[in-house]
Amino acid sequence: MDYKKLFFSTLAIFGFIFSFDLIVHGHLLVDFYYDTSDLWRNENEYKMGIMLATQLAYALFISMLCGCSVTSVSKCKYANGLIFGLILASLEIAKYSYMPIPFILSMWWCIATIIRGMISWVFAATITSK
């Protein structure tokens, strides 16, 4: 595994995830969060350090997975990215079964997760396979 590629892939994916989540959750879905505010922490109770650490871990693990995979990972990176996003989205939809949230919010989480997963995978496959 090329550690320089791993570093840059992780950095690129982390930057993307941070920006993407800020747009999706901080702007596009904010009205849903206000409507279900009894489910979420107050702003002064947010655990930003934990959130950033999990985003960094996500970026690192995707980069490691692509960096250690067979060389064909770059040949079908878009299809693999879509599959990766769908796998993650299937976990998101399950939240609707135990959280009292509107179904549409769960669906938006799924769509965002598919997009996030696909783009993250394409970044990792492109950077680590060069």
C-alpha positions as CSV (number, residue, x, y, z in Angstrom):
1,M,0.0,0.0,0.0
2,D,1.3,3.4,-1.0
3,Y,1.0,5.6,2.2
4,K,1.3,8.8,0.3
5,K,-1.8,7.9,-1.9
6,L,-3.6,6.6,1.3
7,F,-2.9,10.0,3.0
8,F,-4.2,12.1,0.0
9,S,-7.2,9.8,-0.6
10,T,-8.1,10.1,3.1
11,L,-7.7,13.8,3.1
12,A,-9.8,14.3,-0.1
13,I,-12.6,12.0,1.1
14,F,-12.6,13.7,4.6
15,G,-12.9,17.1,3.0
16,F,-15.7,15.9,0.7
17,I,-17.6,14.2,3.5
18,F,-17.3,17.3,5.8
19,S,-18.6,19.6,3.1
20,F,-21.3,17.3,1.8
21,D,-22.7,16.6,5.3
22,L,-22.6,20.3,6.1
23,I,-24.7,21.1,3.0
24,V,-27.1,18.1,3.5
25,H,-27.6,18.2,7.2
26,G,-26.8,21.8,8.0
27,H,-28.9,23.3,5.2
28,L,-31.1,20.9,3.1
29,L,-32.6,18.8,5.9
30,V,-32.6,21.4,8.7
31,D,-36.4,21.8,8.6
32,F,-36.8,18.1,9.2
33,Y,-34.5,18.3,12.2
34,Y,-36.4,21.2,13.6
35,D,-39.7,19.3,13.2
36,T,-38.2,16.3,15.1
37,S,-36.1,18.4,17.6
38,D,-37.1,16.3,20.6
39,L,-34.9,13.4,19.1
40,W,-31.7,15.4,18.8
41,R,-29.1,16.9,21.2
42,N,-29.1,20.7,21.7
43,E,-26.4,22.5,19.8
44,N,-24.4,23.0,22.9
45,E,-24.5,19.2,23.5
46,Y,-23.2,18.2,20.1
47,K,-20.2,15.9,20.1
48,M,-18.3,17.5,17.2
49,G,-15.0,15.7,18.1
50,I,-16.6,12.3,17.8
51,M,-18.3,13.3,14.6
52,L,-15.1,14.5,13.0
53,A,-13.2,11.4,14.2
54,T,-15.8,9.1,12.6
55,Q,-15.7,11.0,9.4
56,L,-11.9,10.7,9.4
57,A,-12.2,7.0,10.1
58,Y,-14.7,6.5,7.3
59,A,-12.4,8.3,4.9
60,L,-9.4,6.3,6.0
61,F,-11.1,2.9,5.9
62,I,-12.5,3.5,2.4
63,S,-9.0,4.6,1.2
64,M,-7.5,1.5,2.8
65,L,-10.1,-0.8,1.2
66,C,-9.5,0.6,-2.2
67,G,-5.8,0.7,-1.7
68,C,-5.6,-2.9,-0.7
69,S,-8.1,-4.2,-3.2
70,V,-7.3,-5.8,-6.5
71,T,-6.2,-3.6,-9.3
72,S,-9.6,-3.9,-11.0
73,V,-11.1,-1.6,-8.4
74,S,-10.4,1.4,-10.6
75,K,-11.9,-0.3,-13.7
76,C,-15.4,-0.4,-12.3
77,K,-15.1,2.4,-9.7
78,Y,-18.5,3.9,-10.5
79,A,-20.4,0.6,-10.3
80,N,-18.5,-0.3,-7.1
81,G,-19.2,3.1,-5.7
82,L,-22.9,2.7,-6.4
83,I,-22.9,-0.7,-4.7
84,F,-21.0,0.6,-1.8
85,G,-23.4,3.5,-1.4
86,L,-26.4,1.1,-1.6
87,I,-24.9,-1.1,1.1
88,L,-24.5,1.9,3.4
89,A,-28.0,3.2,2.5
90,S,-29.6,-0.2,3.4
91,L,-28.3,0.5,6.9
92,E,-29.8,4.0,6.9
93,I,-33.3,2.9,6.0
94,A,-33.4,0.6,9.0
95,K,-33.3,3.6,11.3
96,Y,-36.9,4.3,10.3
97,S,-37.9,1.1,12.1
98,Y,-36.7,2.2,15.5
99,M,-36.6,6.0,15.3
100,P,-39.8,8.1,15.3
101,I,-38.8,10.1,12.2
102,P,-40.8,10.9,9.1
103,F,-40.3,8.3,6.4
104,I,-39.2,11.0,3.9
105,L,-36.3,12.0,6.2
106,S,-35.2,8.4,6.2
107,M,-35.4,8.4,2.4
108,W,-33.3,11.6,2.2
109,W,-30.7,10.0,4.4
110,C,-30.6,7.0,2.1
111,I,-30.2,9.2,-1.0
112,A,-27.5,11.3,0.7
113,T,-25.7,8.1,1.8
114,I,-25.8,6.6,-1.7
115,I,-24.3,9.9,-3.1
116,R,-21.7,10.1,-0.3
117,G,-20.7,6.5,-0.6
118,M,-20.4,6.6,-4.4
119,I,-18.4,9.8,-4.5
120,S,-16.1,8.7,-1.7
121,W,-15.5,5.3,-3.4
122,V,-14.7,7.0,-6.7
123,F,-12.2,9.4,-4.9
124,A,-10.5,6.5,-3.2
125,A,-10.4,4.3,-6.3
126,T,-9.1,7.1,-8.4
127,I,-6.4,8.4,-6.0
128,T,-5.1,5.0,-4.7
129,S,-4.9,3.4,-8.1
130,K,-2.8,5.9,-9.9
